[in-house]
Each structure stands twice: as structure tokens, then as C-alpha cells.
Amino acid sequence: MLRKLHERPQIPLTKWLRAPAHVHYKAFRMTDPPTQRPASRAEFQSLLEMLNVPAETTLLRDTFGYGIKNAQSGDRLVVLWQAHTEYYNYQIWHFPPSGHDRVAFGPLTFPGYRFPGTNLGTEVCRLDIVLTPEALPSREYLRELLPGPMLYGSRILDDHASVIGSFTPDDYGRERYWVTAGTSRSDAAQLKDIVDAIVRIETYYHLLLMQKPLFSAAIDQVYKFEQVHLKQREIITDHIGHADSQALQRWLNSLTQDLLKTNRMAGKLHFELSASVPYDKILHSTLGSLLEKPLEPYRPLSDYVLSGITGVAEGYQQLLRRIDTLRGGFEGIISIIRTRVDLIVEAQNLALLQSVDKTTKNQVILQHTVEGLSVIVIAYYLSGLAGYVFKGLSELGWIANHNLASAIFVPIAIGLAFAITVVSKKILHKKLIGRPPAPKVEKPEE
């Protein structure tokens, strides 16, 4: 792991680099990095096979590789591939034969070279870079070579190197850069640093600005959501005190749908825009590493780059914060409505408990009334039965007056009926309290 962290596989490549050179650069943003990153590696392998690059001058790792081919004419081709977190790129260097110091913009003139078509991701940018050890040519000469209304240029690194560009695509869709390495120092490491800085600035500049259409559309959508939410909040605030359950349910359904839409939009924008801050930092740090100094009569390269990206990353982050605030507002008002619903449900439960309590009291009163009537009924039947007994005893001559005996027995019958009612009630109560719980039925084991 430590060896892998400290490894710099590009360092051996510098021994193959020199000026003059003609460099093409292409970068592609991957829509599905976990799948397309290894696919881009396979694409690079197929490019090496198509160009018949020898295996002994090829290096291939998981996210970096290069191949070097020397033609019989003396031309040299160096193909570099690198995969990053969200994009992958190619640098293709063409070195003319020794003694041919003139290189020009346009297609690479290496014998038999062609770049394969790629369907992996979206093209970020294309660059056409000419590196020469000669002194910087005149502005009029560069004006003819570089398209666009204005030229930008700066002295960089040790002040002997200069970079001129127009930030305008040519007929091939490539932005052109003229790089003068200088006659006092044109070592390969410096050439690689200059090209890496240019391609890094262009790549992250375009990656930042590629999200502007999505950002603009999201701004309008967020504004509409904010207006709807404000109106909903005013309506709910004014009517929530006397709203019924149907109105609350309707509000909950509407707000929940809006919250789902906001969450879906927030997830997409966080995925697309969250990398804007590191991209912006990479751009600024790369511009700083160039040690840029003015080059008359050109405007500095950083003027164009910074004018295009200033405030962009912060604007993206501000939009994400607005969406998070909007989402929090929806969640807050939904929480308030749910609290209101809970209060209504609790009030309904309290009313139900009061009704049950009142019903229970009425049942107790009715039970006491029924028990009293039961005593009277039992006493009536006991008195009736005793009357028949007393009549029979009167016929036998055992008692003189059966009516008097029946009258005397009525209070006794009432006492007996009351005693029977009380005793039976106690027996039933004791049986209900002392009844053991039903045994659990265990399933038979299979």
C-alpha cells in the first residue's frame, strides 16, 4: 500500500518528451464511473493495439497508462490515458523527426494515426497544443493561427516559458494553445508540467461550467417551490386552528408530494454539483502553480478563466443550501400538521373515554336497579310458593288461617331473596377472580 501511494508512474515518461511537440488532449465525463472507468481502460488497450504500440514501451495500471511508438520515419507518438473520479482523458504527443522543428495546429501527422470513436460519457473538452523551443512569434502571426476575438497570454514558471491561447474552438472543435518553452531551458519535466497545467485548467473549467444549464433550470424550479411553500404556509397558518381532519389530510398529502419532489431534486443536484468546490480549488491552485506574470500585449490567461468561474461554485452551493432550507420548511410544516392531527385524535380519544365512563356509570345504576327488581321478583315467587304451602297446611288443620301465615312470610321471603342475591353474586365474583388463565397450546414437534 505504501509503495502504491508513493509511486509516480509518469516520471519515467519524461525521458521520451522534448520540444517541438504537437499534443492533442481529450477529456470525457463518465455518467457511470464504476462501470465506465474499467471500460475506458479497455478502450485505451484497444487504441494501443490498433496503433501497434510495442509491449516493451507500454505501461498500464488501473487508472493510468501510456504507450510509446517510434515510426520508421523518425516520428514518435506517446499516448497517455488517465482515469479520475468523474472523468478520464487522453494526452497524445507527436514528436516530429530530428531536424524537423516546425509543428502546426490541426490533425496529428503521425503515420497511420487515428483516434477511435468513444461512447463512454460526455466530451468535456478538446485541446490542440503546440510546444516549441523557439522564441515567441509576433502577435500578428499568432492572430492568424488562433481563432477567436481576443488572445490571452502569460509568462509562466521561470519566465522563459510563455503560453498563448484564445479559448475559442477551431474548425475541429479544439481550443488551441501555443507554448514557447524558451531557448534557455526546455527540459522534458517542464514540458510535462506545462501541458498538465493547461489541460487541468481547461478540464475543470469546463466541468464547472457544464452544470450551468442544470443549475439554471433548478433555480427556476426551486423558486416555484419556494413560492408555493410560502402560500401554503400562509394558508395553513391562518386556518390550522379550526381545520377539520379532512382539510388536514389534504394538506398532508399535498405537502408530502412536494417534499418528495424536493428530495428527488436535492438528490440529483447534490450528485451533480457537490464536486464544484474541489473543482474550483483545483483551478485556483493550478493557476497559482503557474506563477503567471504579465506578457505584453496580451491579457493574462487567468483573467479569462477567473471571469468565467468566479462565483459559480459558490452559486451551486448556495442553491444546495436553498434546497435544504426548502426541504426543512416542508418537513417543519408537515410536523406541525401531524401534531395538530395527534391533538385531534387525542381529543377524540378523551371524548370516547368520557362516553365510556358515562356508559359504565349508567350500567352500574342499571345493574343496581335490576338487582333490586330481582329481589322483589324472587320474594314474590317465594311468597307465592309459601302461599300454596300454607293453604295445604290449613286444609290439614295444622294452621288456623293461611292468609295470616302468608302475610307474615312476606318479610321473610324478602330477606331470603336478598340473601340469595348477595350470596350468588359473591360466588360468581369469586369464581371469575380465581379462574386460572387458559393454558397455552403448544404446537407438536414435527
KAGI-V163072 format. One record per residue. N is the residue number from 1. SS is DSSP state (h for helix, s for strand, l for the rest). PHI is phi in whole degrees, -180 to 180 (none if undefined). Layout:
[[N,SS,PHI] [N,SS,PHI]]
This chain:
[[1,l,none] [2,h,-63] [3,h,-63] [4,h,-69] [5,h,-66] [6,h,-93] [7,l,-73] [8,l,-127] [9,l,-67] [10,l,-82] [11,h,-60] [12,h,-62] [13,h,-68] [14,h,-62] [15,h,-69] [16,h,-94] [17,l,-96] [18,l,-163] [19,l,-115] [20,l,-79] [21,s,-154] [22,s,-122] [23,s,-121] [24,s,-108] [25,s,-132] [26,s,-137] [27,s,-130] [28,s,-131] [29,s,-87] [30,l,-84] [31,l,-83] [32,l,-138] [33,h,-54] [34,h,-59] [35,h,-89] [36,h,-82] [37,h,-63] [38,h,-66] [39,h,-67] [40,h,-67] [41,h,-65] [42,h,-65] [43,h,-63] [44,h,-64] [45,h,-61] [46,h,-66] [47,h,-65] [48,h,-62] [49,h,-67] [50,h,-65] [51,l,-86] [52,l,57] [53,l,-75] [54,l,-62] [55,h,-66] [56,h,-71] [57,h,-111] [58,s,-122] [59,s,-131] [60,s,-140] [61,l,-120] [62,l,-65] [63,l,-126] [64,s,-152] [65,s,-166] [66,s,-152] [67,s,-141] [68,s,-127] [69,s,-131] [70,s,-110] [71,l,-86] [72,l,-65] [73,l,-75] [74,l,100] [75,l,-71] [76,s,-127] [77,s,-123] [78,s,-120] [79,s,-113] [80,s,-115] [81,s,-130] [82,s,-147] [83,s,-109] [84,l,-109] [85,l,-64] [86,l,-120] [87,s,-147] [88,s,-133] [89,s,-146] [90,s,-126] [91,s,-116] [92,s,-121] [93,s,-101] [94,s,-118] [95,s,-112] [96,l,-70] [97,l,-61] [98,l,-59] [99,l,96] [100,l,-105] [101,l,-91] [102,l,-96] [103,l,-124] [104,l,-138] [105,l,-68] [106,l,119] [107,l,-64] [108,l,-68] [109,l,-101] [110,l,-65] [111,l,-59] [112,l,76] [113,l,-82] [114,l,-156] [115,l,-98] [116,l,-73] [117,l,-70] [118,l,-127] [119,l,-114] [120,l,-91] [121,l,78] [122,s,-111] [123,s,-67] [124,s,-91] [125,s,-163] [126,s,-130] [127,s,-128] [128,s,-127] [129,s,-118] [130,s,-110] [131,s,-111] [132,s,-141] [133,l,-85] [134,l,-75] [135,l,-67] [136,l,-64] [137,l,-72] [138,l,-71] [139,h,-64] [140,h,-64] [141,h,-65] [142,h,-69] [143,h,-62] [144,h,-75] [145,h,-88] [146,l,-104] [147,l,-75] [148,l,110] [149,l,-77] [150,l,-146] [151,l,-103] [152,s,-123] [153,s,-156] [154,s,-153] [155,s,-86] [156,s,-133] [157,l,55] [158,l,-97] [159,l,73] [160,l,-88] [161,s,-96] [162,s,-137] [163,s,-128] [164,s,-124] [165,s,-152] [166,s,-122] [167,s,56] [168,s,-129] [169,s,-65] [170,l,-88] [171,l,-66] [172,l,-97] [173,l,80] [174,l,-108] [175,s,-87] [176,s,-100] [177,s,-133] [178,s,-106] [179,s,-117] [180,s,-106] [181,l,-77] [182,l,93] [183,l,-87] [184,l,-84] [185,l,-155] [186,l,-141] [187,l,-70] [188,h,-65] [189,h,-62] [190,h,-68] [191,h,-59] [192,h,-64] [193,h,-64] [194,h,-65] [195,h,-64] [196,h,-62] [197,h,-65] [198,h,-63] [199,h,-69] [200,h,-67] [201,h,-62] [202,h,-64] [203,h,-64] [204,h,-74] [205,h,-62] [206,h,-71] [207,h,-62] [208,h,-66] [209,h,-81] [210,l,-63] [211,l,-89] [212,h,-63] [213,h,-59] [214,h,-63] [215,h,-62] [216,h,-64] [217,h,-65] [218,h,-68] [219,h,-59] [220,h,-64] [221,h,-67] [222,h,-65] [223,h,-61] [224,h,-63] [225,h,-61] [226,h,-64] [227,h,-65] [228,h,-62] [229,h,-65] [230,h,-63] [231,h,-65] [232,h,-61] [233,h,-64] [234,h,-64] [235,h,-63] [236,h,-67] [237,h,-62] [238,h,-75] [239,h,-116] [240,h,-68] [241,h,-66] [242,h,-124] [243,l,-78] [244,l,-88] [245,h,-65] [246,h,-67] [247,h,-64] [248,h,-63] [249,h,-65] [250,h,-64] [251,h,-63] [252,h,-61] [253,h,-62] [254,h,-65] [255,h,-68] [256,h,-64] [257,h,-63] [258,h,-64] [259,h,-65] [260,h,-63] [261,h,-63] [262,h,-65] [263,h,-64] [264,h,-65] [265,h,-65] [266,h,-64] [267,h,-62] [268,h,-66] [269,h,-69] [270,h,-62] [271,h,-66] [272,h,-83] [273,h,-107] [274,l,-65] [275,l,-84] [276,h,-64] [277,h,-65] [278,h,-62] [279,h,-60] [280,h,-62] [281,h,-67] [282,h,-63] [283,h,-61] [284,h,-65] [285,h,-68] [286,h,-68] [287,h,-60] [288,h,-67] [289,h,-71] [290,l,-74] [291,l,52] [292,l,-65] [293,s,-133] [294,s,-60] [295,s,-134] [296,l,-71] [297,l,-101] [298,s,-96] [299,s,-79] [300,l,-60] [301,h,-58] [302,h,-65] [303,h,-60] [304,h,-70] [305,h,-64] [306,h,-69] [307,h,-66] [308,h,-87] [309,h,-110] [310,l,-62] [311,l,84] [312,h,-68] [313,h,-62] [314,h,-66] [315,h,-63] [316,h,-61] [317,h,-67] [318,h,-64] [319,h,-63] [320,h,-63] [321,h,-68] [322,h,-63] [323,h,-66] [324,h,-63] [325,h,-64] [326,h,-62] [327,h,-64] [328,h,-64] [329,h,-64] [330,h,-61] [331,h,-64] [332,h,-66] [333,h,-70] [334,h,-64] [335,h,-63] [336,h,-64] [337,h,-64] [338,h,-64] [339,h,-63] [340,h,-63] [341,h,-62] [342,h,-62] [343,h,-66] [344,h,-64] [345,h,-64] [346,h,-65] [347,h,-64] [348,h,-64] [349,h,-64] [350,h,-64] [351,h,-63] [352,h,-65] [353,h,-64] [354,h,-63] [355,h,-65] [356,h,-64] [357,h,-63] [358,h,-64] [359,h,-64] [360,h,-64] [361,h,-62] [362,h,-64] [363,h,-66] [364,h,-64] [365,h,-62] [366,h,-64] [367,h,-64] [368,h,-63] [369,h,-64] [370,h,-65] [371,h,-63] [372,h,-63] [373,h,-65] [374,h,-63] [375,h,-61] [376,h,-65] [377,h,-64] [378,h,-64] [379,h,-63] [380,h,-63] [381,h,-69] [382,h,-64] [383,h,-64] [384,h,-64] [385,h,-65] [386,h,-65] [387,h,-61] [388,h,-64] [389,h,-66] [390,h,-66] [391,h,-65] [392,h,-64] [393,h,-67] [394,h,-67] [395,h,-66] [396,h,-80] [397,l,86] [398,l,-79] [399,l,-128] [400,l,-82] [401,l,-134] [402,h,-74] [403,h,-67] [404,h,-64] [405,h,-65] [406,h,-64] [407,h,-65] [408,h,-66] [409,h,-78] [410,h,-58] [411,h,-59] [412,h,-65] [413,h,-63] [414,h,-64] [415,h,-63] [416,h,-62] [417,h,-62] [418,h,-64] [419,h,-64] [420,h,-62] [421,h,-63] [422,h,-65] [423,h,-64] [424,h,-64] [425,h,-64] [426,h,-65] [427,h,-63] [428,h,-64] [429,h,-62] [430,h,-68] [431,h,-67] [432,h,-68] [433,h,-73] [434,l,-87] [435,l,-73] [436,l,-70] [437,l,-64] [438,l,-66] [439,l,-67] [440,l,-74] [441,l,-93] [442,l,-87] [443,l,-71] [444,l,-67] [445,l,-71] [446,l,-80]]
